[in-house]
Amino acid sequence: QLTNAACSSVPQVLKSCTEFIEKHGIVDGIYRLSGIASNIQKLRHEFDSEQIPDLTKDIYIQDIHCVGSLCKLYFRELPNPLLTYQLYEKFS
């Protein structure tokens, strides 16, 4: 379980998306299947505008994979990967 201090350091996009997926994402391949590109971009734009989008809108409920896809996109675009370059040898 994360402490309150750790939770505050989690980016809002990840916090919102993972909470939504835990509540609504009991489907096969939630992170394996891609969402509709236009829905992913719309969702990304809402987060980029510093809004917290309403993920319970029909567009996101009907295409729940776009929420998982946005999480994957966030991790792909990090400047330094989660498995950092400095620690890569230790991980492998």
RAFEN-V442784 format. One record per residue. N is the residue number from 1. PHI is phi in whole degrees, 0 to 359 (NA if undefined). Layout:
N;PHI
N;PHI
This chain:
1;NA
2;281
3;282
4;299
5;296
6;292
7;297
8;290
9;269
10;279
11;303
12;303
13;300
14;289
15;299
16;297
17;293
18;291
19;298
20;296
21;295
22;297
23;276
24;242
25;264
26;277
27;225
28;294
29;68
30;305
31;259
32;276
33;273
34;270
35;276
36;289
37;305
38;294
39;289
40;297
41;295
42;298
43;295
44;299
45;300
46;297
47;292
48;296
49;278
50;61
51;256
52;254
53;293
54;278
55;286
56;273
57;298
58;306
59;301
60;273
61;295
62;286
63;235
64;298
65;293
66;292
67;290
68;297
69;296
70;294
71;300
72;297
73;298
74;301
75;293
76;296
77;267
78;298
79;294
80;234
81;298
82;302
83;272
84;303
85;301
86;294
87;258
88;304
89;300
90;294
91;290
92;274
